[in-house]
């Protein structure tokens, strides 16, 4: 495939845009309530949700389905729910009480536009609507849907994203394992859940098969965070659509502050190689998953 070209399914060399566009269309069609009394809150939710981005988490869910020979549309409600949850976490992370960011994806952050009170409620609303999507729109047996909801609940609670965020704002990791645990919880668990729920919804059964998907997902979650730490130091704010240098300004411990850029680049290369190796163990059509893995490694935003 020549650079810049896509195959018949729209899978390009840089990103599986055929899957991203499915997500974008689905998110655009979501409604969060017609009552005039909550119209501005719904507007704030849509403002942040439709701000763009590569939609890595839902695209991973769709890519798993595609690789297993299923129509990606079958898992769209859950994939979209993951993006609602991710967006809620970004709204809250950007608040003055946490990271105090004014730019996100090249736009003013939610609290800058709508105020802190509405931004907090917009995040809360997106989180609740995410679970409504899964239970009201996702097709599957009750047992499978319970497993999916449980996986995502664990990934977002104290054993996942929220717990990692708490550690990030209240304590400084004092060892390599602590640093990896922090990022595995804060960033990695939702990425891991995106892959695992795709497998669950598409009939992957048995602990051994599920463990292969989880191992791959855990590695790309780690890779994402290592690259994110590098971008905070050397990324272009215009390309990233957000401020750079925030980790250093907030005196946060990152892979770069601990290991330096040169060694962090080496760690990223090692993590990418492990992710590719684990991806090969999955079998099936892994083209889109491979493209997303490579994108995470080489991304500039």
Secondary structure, DSSP 8 states (H G I E B T S, - for coil): --TT-B-TT--BSS--HHHHHHHHHHHHT------GGGHHHHHHHHHHHTS----HHHHHHHHHHHHTT--GGGGHHHHHHHHHHHHHHHHHHTSTTTT--SEETTEE-HHHHH-HHHHHHHHHHHHHHHHHHHHHH--S-HHHHHHHHHHHHHHHSTTTHHHHHHHHHH----SHHHHHHHHIIIIIHHHHHHHHHHHHHTT--SHHHHHHHHHHHHHHHHHHHHHHHHHHHH--HHHHTS-SSHHHHTT---HHHHHHHHHHHHHHHHHHHHHHHHHHTT-S--HHHHHHHHHHHH---
